[in-house]
Amino acid sequence: MPKSLPICRPGCAACCIAPTISSLNKPADVACQHLTDDLRCRIFGSTERPACCSGLQPSQEMCGETRDDALRWLVDLEAATRPPA
């Protein structure tokens, strides 16, 4: 099991950019419409926040050591789980 991190890395927002969030009609590699200029979720803690977002928890495997590590890992995961065309 991947080691969990206590909190998200400030200024990262990789999970709000890299993956598709179908319930929000958000394509991959596009910032979520709820992402603020300071890279925080405008609907964090709200019932409007999709389950896929609230269920995603930071981990060493996903987040790596830097924001670039997290973006790369999530882009790779997106590609690996994309349905065939």
C-alpha positions as CSV (number, residue, x, y, z in Angstrom):
1,M,0.0,0.0,0.0
2,P,1.4,3.5,-0.9
3,K,2.5,5.6,2.0
4,S,0.0,8.4,2.6
5,L,1.2,12.0,3.0
6,P,-0.4,14.1,5.7
7,I,-1.5,16.9,3.4
8,C,-1.3,18.1,-0.2
9,R,1.8,20.0,-1.3
10,P,1.0,23.7,-1.3
11,G,1.0,25.2,-4.9
12,C,0.8,21.8,-6.6
13,A,-2.8,21.1,-7.9
14,A,-1.5,18.4,-10.2
15,C,-4.6,16.3,-9.4
16,C,-6.8,19.3,-10.5
17,I,-5.0,19.6,-13.8
18,A,-3.6,16.3,-15.1
19,P,-6.5,13.8,-15.0
20,T,-9.9,13.9,-16.6
21,I,-12.8,14.6,-14.2
22,S,-15.8,13.5,-16.2
23,S,-18.3,14.6,-13.6
24,L,-17.1,18.1,-14.1
25,N,-16.6,17.7,-17.9
26,K,-13.0,18.5,-17.3
27,P,-10.6,17.1,-19.9
28,A,-7.1,15.9,-19.1
29,D,-4.3,18.5,-19.0
30,V,-6.7,21.4,-18.4
31,A,-7.1,23.2,-15.0
32,C,-10.4,22.5,-13.3
33,Q,-12.8,25.3,-13.4
34,H,-12.9,25.3,-9.6
35,L,-9.1,25.8,-9.3
36,T,-8.2,29.2,-7.9
37,D,-5.3,31.4,-9.0
38,D,-3.4,30.3,-5.9
39,L,-4.0,26.6,-6.9
40,R,-6.6,25.8,-4.3
41,C,-9.9,24.1,-4.8
42,R,-12.8,26.5,-4.6
43,I,-15.3,23.7,-3.7
44,F,-13.1,21.8,-1.2
45,G,-15.3,20.5,1.6
46,S,-18.4,21.3,-0.4
47,T,-21.1,18.7,-1.5
48,E,-20.4,20.0,-5.0
49,R,-17.0,18.4,-4.9
50,P,-17.0,15.1,-6.9
51,A,-16.4,11.9,-5.1
52,C,-13.4,11.2,-7.4
53,C,-11.7,14.3,-6.0
54,S,-12.5,13.8,-2.4
55,G,-11.5,10.1,-2.6
56,L,-8.1,11.0,-4.1
57,Q,-5.6,11.2,-1.2
58,P,-2.0,12.3,-1.5
59,S,0.6,9.6,-1.4
60,Q,4.3,9.4,-1.9
61,E,3.8,7.2,-5.0
62,M,1.5,9.7,-6.7
63,C,3.0,13.0,-5.4
64,G,6.7,12.1,-5.6
65,E,9.1,14.8,-4.4
66,T,8.0,17.7,-6.6
67,R,4.9,19.1,-8.4
68,D,6.5,17.9,-11.7
69,D,6.7,14.4,-10.3
70,A,3.0,14.5,-9.5
71,L,2.0,15.9,-12.9
72,R,4.1,13.2,-14.7
73,W,2.7,10.4,-12.6
74,L,-0.9,11.5,-13.1
75,V,-0.4,12.1,-16.8
76,D,1.0,8.6,-17.1
77,L,-2.0,7.2,-15.1
78,E,-4.4,9.0,-17.3
79,A,-2.8,7.5,-20.4
80,A,-2.7,4.0,-18.9
81,T,-6.4,4.1,-18.0
82,R,-7.8,5.8,-21.0
83,P,-10.4,3.6,-22.8
84,P,-9.4,2.5,-26.3
85,A,-10.5,4.8,-29.1
